[in-house]
């Protein structure tokens, strides 16, 4: 999961990427023996098969007054599947599964055929097995710890510099902290939204990165800092995002490393999936169960569908590469996001720790209009020996956001 510099706008590359997504996620569902969509669409299936499955990519999921209509696609073509709401209400949880099958996901639609009528009985997602299988991660003989931040927003008038500095000094005094990861939006940027200059203390990205580098220079050099970009950083707003250009990364010390967004990293001998989280806005707007105050739900959903941004082009440009770089192919020991300025520190039953690391920026006018309350100035720390021992330190002093 690294940035592919061969990305281009050729339609053949787009087709190859879509086929790659379908092929990889289909293999994760290969415990079923699917019918080709073409056979079902043309009523050529074996009527003796009472239970059968379709592994398809959902192109659209349209809710109507009394039913849901999926436009689906597999290697044999495109077809439509209609599911009556009256039927869904008879089986607990099935309505929610239908709502989860949003555009861009690859799923197994499982049917029961009775008297020539095909009834949907369940939906299997590519990540169901990942979430249901418990990983007993080996304990490491180390005292090392990983500190986690995101959405620092240096250069904003609302940047909590005092609290951020105190967190850095706390890490200096904590000898076990060996690594720090910043999961995007290190700076507030320039021109990200209209009239942003009125909300900045530093007007250019260069000034902001220079100030950020000066702050991070307060850390002891034995702490390795891992930084990936977010939508406010000075790199292209795309999925995936390349790492910061050298004109900015060269401002930082030798202990600071830069990555693309998303990034699958080996830190302290553990598999860490870090993603800024731009797709979370759209998922929350589409699926009622997902909310800003509970980011763990959206993060678990991303693992459930095994893809970090299922709908192309809705969260900035999607870079076309022959292999889809946003597929979650391996179960992470730790999954980190940011972007929505709220927090979670939740260990799933499958053994993966979810951390959304809040922010170091006060309540913005945009957040106030939406009624969002950010969780700020909190540092999550994860011991490498056991992710179940993670903890959070609150650096927010008295006063309002």
C-alpha positions in Angstrom: 0.0 0.0 0.0 2.4 2.7 -1.3 2.0 5.5 -3.7 2.3 4.4 -7.4 4.1 7.0 -9.4 2.9 5.4 -12.6 -0.7 6.6 -12.1 -2.3 8.1 -15.2 -5.6 9.0 -16.8 -5.7 6.3 -19.5 -9.1 4.6 -19.5 -7.4 1.2 -19.8 -5.7 1.9 -16.5 -9.1 2.7 -14.9 -10.6 -0.6 -16.2 -7.5 -2.5 -15.0 -7.9 -1.0 -11.5 -11.6 -1.8 -11.3 -10.9 -5.4 -12.4 -8.2 -5.7 -9.9 -10.5 -4.5 -7.1 -13.1 -7.0 -8.1 -10.7 -9.9 -8.5 -8.9 -9.3 -5.2 -12.1 -8.8 -3.1 -13.8 -11.7 -4.9 -11.0 -14.0 -3.8 -11.7 -13.0 -0.2 -15.3 -14.3 -0.8 -14.2 -17.4 -2.6 -15.6 -19.7 0.2 -18.9 -19.4 -1.8 -19.4 -20.9 -5.2 -21.1 -18.0 -7.1 -23.3 -18.1 -10.1 -22.4 -15.7 -12.9 -24.8 -12.8 -12.8 -25.6 -13.4 -16.5 -27.2 -16.8 -15.7 -29.4 -15.4 -13.0 -30.3 -12.4 -15.1 -31.4 -14.7 -18.0 -33.0 -17.3 -15.7 -30.7 -20.0 -16.8 -29.7 -21.1 -13.3 -30.2 -24.7 -12.0 -33.6 -24.6 -10.4 -32.6 -27.5 -8.1 -30.1 -25.3 -6.3 -32.2 -23.9 -3.4 -29.3 -21.7 -2.2 -27.0 -19.8 -4.4 -24.7 -16.8 -4.3 -23.7 -13.9 -6.6 -20.4 -12.2 -6.0 -20.8 -8.8 -7.5 -19.6 -5.2 -7.4 -22.4 -2.8 -6.3 -22.6 0.0 -8.8 -25.6 1.6 -7.1 -28.0 0.9 -4.3 -31.3 2.8 -4.7 -33.9 2.9 -2.0 -37.5 3.2 -3.2 -40.8 3.3 -1.3 -41.1 -0.5 -1.0 -37.8 -1.9 -2.1 -34.1 -1.6 -2.7 -32.7 -1.9 -6.2 -29.0 -2.9 -6.7 -27.3 -2.3 -10.0 -24.6 -5.1 -9.9 -21.7 -6.1 -12.0 -19.4 -9.1 -12.4 -17.2 -10.4 -15.2 -20.3 -11.6 -17.1 -22.0 -8.3 -17.3 -24.4 -5.9 -15.5 -27.8 -6.7 -13.9 -30.4 -5.5 -11.5 -31.4 -7.1 -8.2 -34.6 -6.0 -6.5 -35.2 -6.7 -2.8 -38.6 -6.0 -1.2 -38.6 -4.2 2.1 -41.4 -6.5 3.4 -39.1 -9.4 3.0 -36.1 -7.7 4.6 -38.2 -6.9 7.7 -38.7 -10.6 8.3 -35.0 -11.3 8.9 -33.2 -9.6 11.7 -30.3 -7.5 10.6 -30.8 -8.0 6.9 -32.1 -4.5 6.3 -28.9 -3.1 7.8 -26.7 -5.3 5.6 -28.6 -4.1 2.5 -27.9 -0.5 3.5 -24.2 -1.3 4.1 -23.9 -2.6 0.5 -23.1 0.8 -0.9 -21.7 1.8 -4.3 -18.2 0.4 -4.9 -18.4 -2.5 -2.5 -17.8 -6.1 -3.5 -20.2 -8.5 -1.8 -21.7 -11.9 -2.0 -25.5 -11.8 -2.3 -26.8 -15.0 -1.0 -30.3 -16.2 -2.1 -32.7 -19.0 -1.4 -34.9 -20.1 -4.3 -38.4 -21.2 -3.4 -41.1 -21.9 -6.0 -39.1 -19.9 -8.6 -38.9 -16.9 -6.3 -35.5 -15.7 -5.2 -35.3 -14.4 -1.7 -32.2 -12.7 -0.3 -31.2 -14.5 2.9 -27.8 -12.8 3.7 -25.0 -10.6 2.4 -21.4 -11.5 2.9 -18.8 -8.7 2.9 -15.2 -9.2 1.9 -14.0 -8.4 5.4 -16.5 -10.5 7.4 -13.9 -13.2 7.9 -11.3 -10.7 9.0 -13.6 -9.3 11.7 -14.8 -12.7 12.9 -11.4 -14.4 13.2 -9.5 -13.7 16.4 -5.8 -13.0 15.9 -3.7 -13.8 18.9 -0.8 -11.4 18.2 2.5 -12.6 19.7 3.6 -10.5 22.6 6.9 -8.7 21.9 9.7 -8.5 24.4 9.9 -4.7 24.2 9.0 -1.7 26.4 8.6 0.5 23.3 5.5 2.6 22.8 3.9 4.3 19.8 2.3 7.8 20.3 -0.5 8.7 17.9 -1.6 12.2 16.7 -3.4 13.7 13.7 -5.0 17.0 12.6 -2.4 19.2 14.2 -3.2 22.2 11.9 -0.1 24.3 12.5 -0.8 27.7 11.1 -4.4 27.9 12.2 -5.5 30.6 14.6 -7.1 27.8 16.5 -4.0 25.6 16.7 -3.4 24.6 20.4 0.4 25.2 20.3 0.8 25.2 24.1 -0.9 21.9 24.6 0.9 20.4 21.6 4.2 21.5 22.9 3.4 20.0 26.3 2.6 16.7 24.6 6.0 16.7 22.9 7.8 17.4 26.2 5.8 14.6 27.9 7.1 12.2 25.2 10.6 13.4 25.9 10.2 12.4 29.5 8.6 9.1 28.7 11.6 6.9 27.8 9.4 4.1 26.4 8.0 6.3 23.6 10.1 5.3 20.6 7.8 6.4 17.8 5.3 9.1 17.0 2.9 8.9 14.0 1.0 11.9 12.7 -1.9 10.7 10.5 -2.4 13.8 8.3 -3.1 17.5 8.4 0.1 18.5 10.1 -0.6 22.0 8.9 -3.8 24.0 8.2 -2.7 24.7 4.6 -3.6 27.6 2.3 -6.5 27.9 -0.1 -8.2 24.7 1.2 -11.5 26.5 1.6 -12.8 30.0 0.7 -11.5 32.9 2.9 -9.2 30.5 4.8 -6.6 33.3 5.1 -8.8 35.0 7.7 -8.4 32.0 9.9 -4.6 31.6 9.6 -1.8 32.8 11.8 0.7 31.8 9.2 -0.3 32.5 5.6 1.8 30.2 3.5 2.4 26.4 3.6 6.2 27.0 3.7 5.8 29.1 6.9 3.5 26.5 8.4 5.8 23.6 7.7 8.8 25.6 9.0 6.9 26.2 12.2 5.9 22.5 12.4 9.5 21.4 11.9 10.6 23.8 14.6 8.1 22.3 17.0 8.9 18.7 16.2 12.6 19.5 16.7 11.8 19.7 20.4 11.5 15.9 20.4 14.5 13.9 21.4 16.2 12.4 18.4 15.6 8.8 19.5 11.9 9.2 18.8 11.2 8.4 15.1 8.4 10.5 13.7 6.2 9.0 10.9 4.1 11.6 8.9 1.5 11.0 6.2 -0.5 13.8 4.5 -4.1 14.8 4.8 -6.4 17.0 2.8 -5.0 20.2 4.4 -1.4 19.3 3.5 0.6 20.6 0.6 0.3 17.7 -1.8 -2.3 16.7 -4.3 -5.8 16.0 -2.8 -6.2 12.5 -4.2 -6.6 8.8 -3.3 -3.9 7.8 -2.7 -1.9 10.9 -1.8 1.8 11.1 -2.4 4.1 12.0 0.4 5.1 15.7 1.0 7.4 17.2 -1.7 11.1 17.6 -0.7 10.8 21.3 -0.6 8.8 20.8 2.6 10.1 17.5 3.9 13.7 18.8 3.8 12.8 21.3 6.5 12.5 18.5 9.1 15.1 16.6 11.1 16.7 13.3 10.3 14.4 11.4 12.7 11.3 12.4 10.6 10.0 10.0 7.9 7.3 10.8 5.3 4.9 8.4 3.7 2.0 8.4 1.2 -1.7 8.3 2.4 -2.7 5.6 3.1 0.3 3.7 4.3 0.8 0.2 5.5 3.8 0.4 7.9 6.0 -1.9 10.0 6.6 0.0 13.2 8.1 -1.7 16.2 7.5 -5.1 14.5 3.8 -4.4 14.2 1.6 -4.0 11.1 0.1 -0.5 11.2 -2.4 0.7 8.7 -2.5 4.5 8.7 -5.1 6.5 6.7 -6.0 10.1 7.1 -9.7 9.3 6.6 -11.1 11.5 3.9 -13.7 8.9 2.8 -15.3 8.9 6.3 -17.3 12.1 5.5 -19.1 10.5 2.7 -19.7 7.2 4.4 -21.2 9.0 7.4 -23.5 10.9 5.1 -24.6 7.8 3.3 -25.1 5.3 6.2 -27.2 6.3 9.1 -25.5 3.9 11.6 -22.2 5.7 11.0 -21.7 9.0 13.0 -19.0 11.5 13.7 -19.0 11.0 17.5 -18.3 7.3 17.0 -15.5 6.9 14.5 -14.9 3.3 15.5 -18.1 2.4 13.6 -16.8 3.9 10.3 -13.4 2.4 10.8 -14.8 -1.1 11.4 -17.0 -0.6 8.3 -13.8 0.1 6.2 -12.4 -3.2 7.4 -15.7 -4.9 6.8 -15.6 -3.9 3.1 -11.8 -4.3 2.9 -11.5 -0.9 1.1 -10.6 2.6 2.3 -12.6 4.6 -0.2 -15.2 2.6 -2.1 -16.8 5.5 -4.1 -14.4 6.9 -6.6 -14.0 10.7 -7.1 -16.1 11.8 -4.1 -13.2 12.6 -1.8 -10.9 14.4 -4.2 -9.4 12.9 -7.4 -8.8 9.2 -7.5 -5.5 8.3 -9.1 -5.8 5.5 -11.6 -3.3 2.7 -11.2 -3.4 -0.8 -12.6 -3.7 -2.2 -9.1 -6.1 -0.7 -6.6 -3.9 0.7 -3.7 -6.8 1.2 -1.3 -7.7 -2.5 -0.8 -7.1 -3.7 2.8 -5.3 -7.0 2.0 -3.8 -7.8 5.4 -5.4 -7.5 8.8 -3.7 -4.7 10.7 -2.5 -4.9 14.3 -3.4 -1.2 14.5 -5.6 0.9 12.3 -5.2 4.6 12.6 -7.3 7.4 11.1 -7.9 11.1 11.7 -9.7 13.8 9.7 -13.0 14.0 11.6 -11.5 15.4 14.8 -13.2 12.9 17.1 -11.6 10.1 19.1 -11.7 6.4 19.6 -9.4 3.9 21.2 -11.2 0.6 20.6 -9.9 -2.9 20.4 -12.1 -5.1 18.2 -12.8 -8.8 19.1 -10.7 -9.7 16.1 -7.6 -8.3 17.7 -7.2 -5.1 15.7 -6.9 -1.8 17.7 -8.8 1.2 16.2 -7.4 4.7 17.0 -8.9 7.9 15.7 -6.7 10.5 17.3 -8.8 13.6 17.5 -7.2 17.0 16.8 -5.0 19.8 18.1 -7.2 22.6 16.7 -10.1 24.3 18.5 -13.7 24.5 17.4 -13.9 26.0 13.9 -16.8 28.0 12.5 -17.5 25.2 10.0 -17.7 22.6 12.8 -19.9 24.9 14.8 -22.4 25.3 11.9 -22.6 21.5 11.7 -23.0 21.0 15.4 -19.8 19.0 15.6 -17.8 19.0 18.8 -14.1 18.1 18.3 -12.1 16.1 20.8 -8.8 17.9 21.1 -5.4 17.7 22.7 -5.5 14.1 23.5 -2.5 11.7 22.9 -3.1 8.0 22.4 -0.2 5.7 23.3 0.0 2.0 22.3 2.6 -0.4 23.8 4.1 -2.5 21.1 4.0 -5.6 23.3 0.2 -5.6 23.6 -2.3 -3.3 21.8 -4.9 -4.0 24.5 -2.9 -1.9 26.9 -3.3 1.4 25.0 -4.1 4.5 26.9 -4.9 8.2 26.3 -3.4 11.3 28.0 -5.4 14.6 28.0 -3.4 17.8 27.6 -6.2 20.2 27.3 -6.1 22.9 30.0 -9.0 24.6 31.5 -11.1 26.8 29.1 -13.3 26.4 26.1 -12.6 24.7 22.8 
